[in-house]
């Protein structure tokens, strides 16, 4: 059971608590971006770029700066065209 709490965080080189902090950070930024999008929907002159800025920043942080280790029991799979 404990493995379920540690396997995924370990695959991205984080401890359980580091991963929780990162997830809470992403979630809070997504929540703010979501609220900005709803406000923009109601009042089109408000929060003109906040939603897209939030997506751009989070994508950069998550994808461009991530180090992923394959799970210990994973087999190597080569995608078509690689």
C-alpha positions, 0 to 999 in steps of 0.5 A: 500500500505504501508503494502507491504513495511513493511510486509515482513521485519517485518516477519524477525524482520527488519524495511524497511530500515534494510531490504533494507540494508541487501538485498543490502549487500547480493546483492553486495556479490552475484554480486562479487561472480558472477563476480568471477564465470565468471572470473573462467569460462574464466580463470580456475586458477583464483578465485578457491573458491570465488563462493562457499565461497560466497554461503556458507557465505551467506547461513550461514548468511541468514539461520542459523542466521534468526528469522522468524515470521509468518505473522499475518494472517497465519494459522498454517500448519504442514509439513508431518513428523513433 
